[in-house]
Amino acid sequence: MSDFLSAQTRTETDSLGSVEIPASAYWGVHTARAHENFPIARRPISVYPDFIRAFACVKQAAARANLEIGALDEQRATLIDRACEEIKTGMLHDQFVVGVIQGGAGTSTNMNANEVITNRALELAGHAKGDYSFINPNDHTNHSQSTNDTYPTAIKIALAFSLDNLLDELGLLAESFAAKGREFSHIIKVGRTQMQDAVPMTLGQEFNAFAVTLREDIERLRDAVTLLREVNMGATAIGTGINAPKGYKEAVIKHLREITELELVTAGDLVESTSDTGVFVTFSGALKRSALKLSKISNDLRLLSSGPQAGFGEINLPARQAGSSIMPGKVNPVIPEAVTQVAYSVAGADVTVSMAVEAGQLQLNAFEPVIAHSLFQSITWLARACQTLRVNCVDGITANEARLEDMVSRSVTVITALAPVIGYAEAAKLAKEALATNAKVSELVTSRGLLDQAQLDDILQPSKLAGLAPETDVIDVIKDAAVAAPEKVEDGKGPQVTKKPAK
């Protein structure tokens, strides 16, 4: 923003009058007015570089299409093309200064792009910035276009570009969880449902499930991005194609596909496509789904690591920073906490997108700027959240094996595996007694002669309890029990235990 403080200026004029523009600035009068009118977010559109890159792709495709159909001369088209190519590589992004929140359905952003591209093209030709008699932001750089087709097209392309980074980070995070799943594959633990003890599983299964759910989301996001393929270039103002020369619509989509390497298609009905923003609701919903899954995983990590003495204490998260200004030695799960807050932001952004899409009127939706900002921020923050969760948390997680082993050995939940053999009612009684006396279920079963040690060991193999080995043949176990105590078996439902007389 230092250009706004420049002492040397040039004068630019629009339909409202003249404005002094810093001589070094590549933007012009339209951008200056927008910067003055929208000091709201204090965040310029350049915070989303993929958006700037996408706009350069759109303007470059338009220049090439206009040249192909003879609507723009080769000299001007080539200069505009060159300026766009530079912007695509990252040059002049600091010149995109209008705020992310703006009125006008994106006109300020479109004009910011037109002015920067034009002034760089003038510079390449040896002309002074602002010499619009040679190349004009509206007449040449914006030729055959309207904000109402370039802006939504750029949003869709930018979302496709940005999603690549998010998908990469989600994939890396999923692999980190899968690696922990392999590392912890031998560690048996007690599973939980509704925050109560459930049947045994392995810690590896728990972490592998995190990997699987993230990989499912990668596929859902890929499905969502295919909906962004349809664009309305050539629609101009409201979809009727006014001021777009014959052949332009076909030429611009061809060049846009080549430039972006995306399988873009022209919408079948440009009037409908110009007014409809429903695709952004679907895309936002896919982002929200991923965010909420990340939050659920983060909450699980916080629970599993809670303690270190009075909590679950099953795993250890890497210590990243001191956790308290008053309690010495306290370390908090700050990384999962941050990820969950990102999820809340994404969920809130989804509401914003939904409201903005609903608020469109007649032939245009004026609220696409807040849609774009919400989606770009969500993608950016989600990608960064995935990275910090992976690097600063998941990769360094360790298991408290001794604690987990002790919890499993004392858990009454293994009674579930015995219920098909000894009967549900008897199993419930044993579970209640084990909890009351702190006795081990295995000791109660053998002491009562319900099963011998060999049968018990077979049923309670850790691998079988966690579903890692072939399923226990319950029928065979019941038959064995029947041979040992035929008088206790009724209808093949398992031994019916008679209490031994008191000594």
C-alpha positions in Angstrom: 0.0 0.0 0.0 3.0 2.3 0.0 2.0 3.5 -3.5 -0.8 5.4 -1.8 1.8 7.5 0.0 3.8 8.4 -3.1 4.6 12.1 -3.6 4.7 11.9 -7.4 1.4 11.3 -9.1 -0.4 11.1 -12.4 -4.0 12.2 -13.1 -6.6 9.7 -14.2 -10.2 10.4 -15.1 -13.4 8.4 -15.0 -17.1 9.4 -15.4 -17.1 10.8 -11.8 -14.1 13.1 -12.3 -10.3 13.1 -11.8 -8.2 11.3 -9.2 -4.5 11.7 -8.5 -2.8 8.3 -8.7 0.7 7.5 -7.4 3.0 7.6 -10.4 4.5 4.2 -9.6 1.2 2.4 -9.2 0.0 0.0 -11.9 -3.6 0.3 -10.7 -5.7 3.3 -11.7 -8.7 5.4 -10.9 -11.3 2.6 -10.6 -9.0 0.8 -8.1 -8.4 4.1 -6.2 -12.1 4.7 -5.7 -12.7 1.1 -4.6 -9.8 1.4 -2.1 -11.4 4.5 -0.6 -14.9 3.1 -0.6 -14.2 -0.3 1.0 -11.8 0.1 3.9 -13.6 -2.9 5.6 -11.7 -6.1 5.7 -8.3 -4.4 5.5 -7.3 -7.4 3.5 -6.5 -6.9 -0.2 -7.5 -9.6 -2.8 -3.8 -10.3 -3.2 -4.0 -12.4 0.0 -5.4 -15.1 -2.3 -2.7 -15.4 -5.0 -4.5 -18.2 -6.8 -7.4 -15.7 -7.4 -5.0 -13.2 -9.0 -3.4 -16.0 -11.1 -6.9 -17.1 -12.2 -7.8 -13.6 -13.2 -4.7 -13.3 -15.3 -5.6 -16.6 -17.0 -9.1 -15.2 -17.8 -7.7 -12.0 -19.3 -5.0 -13.8 -21.2 -7.6 -16.2 -22.7 -9.8 -13.2 -23.7 -6.8 -11.4 -25.3 -6.0 -14.5 -27.4 -9.6 -15.1 -28.3 -10.0 -11.4 -29.4 -6.9 -11.7 -31.5 -8.1 -15.0 -33.1 -11.4 -13.6 -34.2 -9.9 -10.2 -35.2 -11.5 -8.2 -32.5 -8.1 -7.0 -31.2 -4.9 -6.1 -33.1 -1.9 -8.3 -32.7 0.3 -5.6 -31.0 -2.1 -4.8 -28.2 -3.2 -8.5 -27.8 0.4 -9.6 -27.5 1.3 -6.9 -24.9 -1.8 -7.8 -22.8 -0.9 -11.5 -23.1 2.7 -10.8 -21.9 1.5 -8.8 -18.9 -0.9 -11.6 -18.0 1.9 -14.2 -18.2 4.0 -12.2 -15.8 1.2 -11.9 -13.3 0.6 -15.6 -13.5 4.2 -16.2 -12.4 3.7 -14.0 -9.3 4.7 -10.5 -10.5 2.8 -7.4 -9.5 0.5 -9.2 -7.1 1.1 -6.4 -4.6 -0.8 -4.1 -7.1 -4.1 -5.9 -6.5 -5.1 -3.8 -3.6 -8.9 -3.6 -3.5 -10.5 -5.2 -0.5 -11.8 -8.7 -0.4 -15.2 -7.3 0.7 -16.6 -4.9 -1.8 -19.8 -3.8 -3.4 -20.4 -4.0 -7.1 -20.5 -7.7 -7.7 -16.8 -7.8 -8.3 -16.4 -4.9 -10.6 -13.7 -3.4 -8.4 -11.6 -6.6 -8.7 -12.2 -6.8 -12.4 -11.1 -3.2 -12.9 -8.1 -3.6 -10.6 -7.0 -6.5 -12.9 -7.7 -4.5 -16.1 -5.7 -1.5 -14.9 -2.7 -3.5 -13.6 -2.5 -5.6 -16.8 -3.0 -2.5 -19.0 -0.3 -0.4 -17.3 2.2 -3.3 -17.4 1.4 -3.8 -21.0 2.0 0.0 -21.6 5.3 -0.3 -19.8 6.3 -3.3 -21.9 5.6 -1.2 -25.0 7.6 1.8 -23.7 4.6 3.9 -22.9 3.9 5.7 -19.6 1.5 4.3 -17.1 -1.9 5.9 -17.7 -1.4 6.4 -21.4 -4.7 4.8 -22.1 -5.0 6.2 -25.6 -2.7 3.4 -26.7 -4.1 0.5 -24.5 -7.2 1.1 -22.5 -8.4 -0.9 -19.5 -12.0 -1.0 -20.8 -11.7 -0.9 -24.5 -8.8 -3.3 -24.9 -8.0 -5.4 -21.8 -11.7 -5.8 -21.0 -12.8 -6.2 -24.7 -15.7 -8.7 -25.2 -16.0 -9.1 -21.4 -18.0 -8.1 -18.4 -17.3 -8.4 -14.7 -20.3 -10.7 -14.7 -18.5 -13.4 -16.7 -14.9 -12.8 -15.9 -15.3 -12.6 -12.1 -17.3 -15.9 -11.5 -15.1 -17.6 -14.0 -11.9 -16.5 -12.1 -13.4 -17.6 -8.8 -14.1 -21.1 -10.2 -10.6 -21.4 -11.7 -9.0 -20.1 -8.5 -10.9 -22.6 -6.4 -9.7 -25.5 -8.6 -6.1 -24.2 -8.3 -6.4 -23.7 -4.5 -8.0 -27.1 -4.0 -4.9 -28.8 -5.3 -2.9 -27.6 -2.3 -5.6 -28.7 0.1 -5.9 -32.1 -1.4 -2.1 -32.5 -1.2 -2.2 -31.6 2.5 -5.1 -33.9 3.3 -3.3 -36.7 1.5 -0.2 -36.2 3.6 -2.1 -36.0 6.8 -4.0 -39.2 5.9 -0.7 -40.9 5.3 0.6 -39.7 8.7 -2.4 -41.2 10.4 -2.0 -44.4 8.4 1.7 -44.6 9.4 0.7 -44.3 13.1 -1.9 -47.0 12.4 0.9 -49.4 11.3 3.1 -48.3 14.2 0.3 -49.0 16.7 -1.1 -52.1 15.1 0.0 -54.4 17.9 -1.4 -52.3 20.8 -4.7 -53.5 22.2 -6.9 -51.0 23.9 -10.5 -50.6 25.1 -12.8 -49.0 22.5 -15.5 -46.5 23.6 -19.0 -45.7 22.6 -21.0 -42.8 24.1 -17.9 -42.1 26.3 -18.4 -45.5 28.0 -16.1 -48.6 27.7 -16.9 -50.8 24.7 -15.2 -53.8 23.1 -11.4 -54.1 22.6 -9.7 -52.8 19.4 -6.2 -51.8 18.5 -4.8 -48.3 18.7 -3.7 -48.9 15.2 -7.3 -49.5 14.0 -8.3 -46.2 15.6 -5.6 -44.2 13.9 -6.1 -46.0 10.6 -9.8 -45.0 10.7 -8.7 -41.4 10.8 -6.7 -42.0 7.6 -9.6 -43.7 5.9 -12.1 -40.9 6.7 -9.7 -38.2 5.4 -9.2 -40.2 2.2 -12.9 -40.4 1.7 -13.1 -36.6 1.9 -10.4 -36.2 -0.7 -12.7 -38.1 -3.1 -15.7 -36.0 -2.1 -13.7 -32.8 -2.7 -12.6 -34.1 -6.1 -16.3 -34.8 -6.9 -17.2 -31.2 -5.9 -14.5 -29.6 -8.0 -15.9 -31.2 -11.2 -18.9 -29.0 -10.7 -16.7 -25.9 -11.2 -15.9 -26.9 -14.8 -18.9 -25.0 -16.1 -18.2 -21.3 -16.7 -20.1 -18.4 -18.4 -17.3 -16.7 -20.4 -19.0 -14.9 -23.4 -22.1 -14.2 -21.4 -21.0 -10.6 -20.7 -23.5 -8.5 -18.7 -26.5 -10.8 -18.1 -25.9 -13.8 -20.3 -27.1 -12.4 -23.6 -23.6 -12.0 -24.9 -24.0 -8.3 -25.8 -20.7 -6.8 -27.1 -19.1 -10.2 -27.5 -18.2 -10.7 -31.2 -19.2 -13.8 -33.1 -16.9 -16.7 -32.4 -15.6 -15.2 -29.2 -17.4 -17.6 -26.9 -16.0 -20.6 -28.6 -12.5 -19.1 -28.9 -12.2 -17.9 -25.3 -13.2 -21.3 -23.7 -10.7 -23.1 -26.0 -7.8 -20.8 -24.9 -8.9 -20.9 -21.3 -8.7 -24.7 -21.3 -5.2 -24.5 -22.8 -4.0 -21.9 -20.4 -5.4 -23.4 -17.2 -5.1 -27.1 -18.1 -8.6 -27.5 -16.7 -11.5 -29.3 -18.5 -13.7 -26.2 -18.6 -16.9 -26.1 -20.5 -19.2 -23.2 -21.5 -22.6 -23.3 -19.8 -25.5 -24.4 -21.9 -27.6 -21.4 -20.8 -25.6 -18.3 -20.2 -28.4 -16.4 -18.7 -29.0 -19.1 -16.1 -25.3 -19.5 -15.5 -24.7 -15.8 -14.9 -27.4 -15.6 -12.3 -26.9 -19.0 -10.6 -24.3 -19.5 -7.9 -25.6 -22.8 -6.5 -22.3 -24.5 -7.3 -20.7 -22.5 -4.5 -23.1 -24.0 -2.0 -22.2 -27.5 -3.0 -18.5 -26.7 -2.9 -18.7 -25.0 0.4 -20.6 -27.9 1.8 -17.7 -30.3 0.8 -15.2 -28.0 2.6 -17.4 -28.0 5.7 -17.6 -31.7 5.7 -13.8 -32.0 5.7 -13.5 -29.3 8.3 -15.9 -31.0 10.7 -14.2 -34.4 10.2 -10.9 -32.7 11.1 -12.4 -31.2 14.2 -13.8 -34.6 15.3 -10.4 -36.2 14.9 -8.8 -33.3 16.8 -11.3 -33.7 19.6 -10.5 -37.5 19.7 -6.8 -36.7 20.0 -7.4 -34.3 22.9 -9.5 -36.9 24.7 -7.0 -39.8 24.1 -4.1 -37.6 25.3 -6.0 -36.1 28.3 -4.2 -36.2 31.6 -1.4 -36.8 32.0 -2.5 -38.3 35.3 -6.3 -37.8 35.7 -7.4 -38.3 32.1 -7.4 -41.1 29.4 -3.7 -40.9 29.0 -3.6 -43.4 26.2 -1.4 -41.4 23.9 1.1 -38.5 24.2 0.9 -35.5 21.9 4.2 -33.6 21.2 4.7 -30.8 23.7 4.7 -27.7 21.6 4.6 -24.9 24.2 4.0 -24.1 27.9 0.4 -24.4 28.6 -0.2 -22.1 31.6 1.0 -18.8 33.0 0.3 -20.0 36.5 0.5 -23.8 36.5 4.2 -24.8 36.1 4.8 -27.8 33.8 1.3 -27.8 32.2 1.2 -28.6 28.5 -1.9 -28.2 26.5 -3.1 -29.8 23.1 -2.7 -26.5 21.3 -2.5 -27.9 17.8 -5.8 -29.9 17.8 -7.4 -26.9 19.5 -6.3 -24.6 16.6 -7.6 -27.1 14.0 -11.0 -27.2 15.7 -11.2 -23.4 15.6 -10.5 -23.5 11.9 -13.4 -26.0 11.5 -15.7 -23.5 13.3 -14.6 -20.8 10.9 -15.2 -23.0 7.9 -18.7 -23.9 9.2 -19.5 -20.3 9.7 -18.2 -19.4 6.2 -20.5 -22.1 4.8 -23.5 -20.2 6.4 -22.2 -17.0 4.8 -21.9 -18.6 1.4 -25.4 -20.1 1.7 -27.0 -16.7 2.6 -25.1 -14.9 -0.1 -26.2 -17.4 -2.8 -29.8 -17.1 -1.6 -29.6 -13.3 -1.8 -29.0 -13.2 -5.6 -31.6 -11.2 -7.5 -32.9 -11.5 -11.0 -30.0 -11.7 -13.5 -27.0 -11.4 -11.1 -25.7 -12.2 -7.7 -24.1 -9.0 -6.3 -22.6 -10.9 -3.3 -20.0 -13.0 -5.1 -17.2 -11.1 -3.4 -18.1 -12.5 0.0 -18.7 -15.9 -1.5 -15.2 -15.8 -3.0 -13.6 -14.5 0.2 -15.3 -17.2 2.3 -14.3 -20.1 0.1 -10.8 -18.9 -0.4 -10.2 -18.4 3.3 -11.7 -21.8 4.1 -9.5 -23.6 1.6 -6.4 -21.7 2.7 -7.0 -22.2 6.5 -7.9 -25.9 6.0 -4.7 -26.6 4.1 -2.6 -24.8 6.7 -4.5 -26.6 9.5 -3.8 -30.0 7.9 -0.1 -29.2 7.7 0.3 -28.0 11.3 -1.7 -31.0 12.6 0.6 -33.4 10.7 3.9 -31.7 11.3 3.4 -30.4 14.8 1.2 -33.1 16.2 0.5 -36.4 14.5 4.0 -37.3 13.4 5.2 -37.1 17.0 2.4 -39.0 18.8 3.5 -41.9 21.0 1.5 -44.5 22.8 1.3 -45.3 26.5 1.5 -49.0 26.0 1.8 -50.0 29.6 -1.3 -48.0 30.6 -3.3 -49.4 27.7 -2.3 -53.0 28.5 -3.4 -52.5 32.1 -6.7 -51.0 31.1 -7.5 -54.0 28.8 -6.5 -56.5 31.5 -9.0 -55.0 33.9 -11.7 -54.2 31.5 -15.0 -56.1 31.8 -15.9 -55.3 28.2 -14.2 -58.6 27.1 -17.3 -60.3 28.5 -19.0 -59.4 25.1 -16.8 -62.0 23.4 -18.0 -64.6 26.0 -21.7 -63.9 25.8 -22.4 -66.2 22.8 -20.9 -69.0 24.8 -22.0 -68.5 28.4 -25.2 -66.5 27.6 -26.0 -62.8 27.8 -27.7 -62.9 31.2 -24.8 -64.8 32.8 -22.3 -62.5 31.1 -24.1 -59.4 32.5 -24.0 -60.9 36.0 -20.2 -61.5 35.7 -19.6 -58.0 34.4 -21.5 -56.5 37.4 -19.5 -58.7 39.8 -16.2 -57.8 38.2 -16.9 -54.1 38.5 -18.0 -54.5 42.1 -15.0 -56.6 43.2 -12.4 -55.4 40.8 -11.8 -59.0 39.8 -10.8 -60.0 36.3 -13.5 -61.4 34.2 -11.2 -64.3 33.1 -10.7 -65.3 36.7 -14.4 -65.3 37.4 -15.2 -67.5 34.4 -12.6 -70.1 35.1 -13.3 -70.2 38.9 -16.9 -71.0 38.2 -16.0 -73.7 35.7 -17.9 -72.0 32.9 -14.9 -72.5 30.5 -11.5 -74.0 30.9 -8.4 -71.9 30.5 -7.7 -73.1 27.0 -11.2 -72.2 25.8 -11.0 -68.9 27.5 -7.6 -68.1 26.0 -8.8 -69.0 22.5 -11.8 -66.7 22.7 -9.9 -63.9 24.3 -7.0 -63.8 21.9 -6.2 -60.1 21.4 -6.1 -60.5 17.7 -9.6 -62.0 17.7 -11.0 -59.4 20.1 -9.9 -56.7 17.8 -11.1 -58.5 14.7 -7.6 -59.0 13.3 -7.8 -62.8 13.1 -10.4 -65.0 11.5 -13.6 -64.8 13.5 -13.9 -67.1 16.5 -16.0 -70.1 15.6 -18.6 -69.6 18.4 -20.5 -72.7 17.5 -17.5 -74.9 18.0 -16.8 -73.3 21.4 -20.4 -73.9 22.5 -20.1 -77.5 21.4 -16.9 -78.0 23.4 -18.6 -76.4 26.4 -21.6 -78.8 26.0 -19.3 -81.8 25.9 -17.7 -80.6 29.2 -21.0 -79.9 30.9 -23.9 -81.3 28.9 -26.4 -80.8 31.7 -25.9 -77.0 31.4 -26.7 -76.6 27.7 -30.3 -75.8 26.5 -31.2 -75.6 22.9 -27.7 -74.9 21.8 -27.8 -71.3 23.3 -24.8 -71.8 25.4 -24.2 -73.2 28.9 -26.9 -72.3 31.4 -24.9 -71.9 34.6 -26.2 -73.2 37.9 -24.8 -71.6 41.0 -22.6 -73.8 43.1 -23.7 -74.3 46.6 -22.1 -72.2 49.2 -19.3 -73.8 51.1 
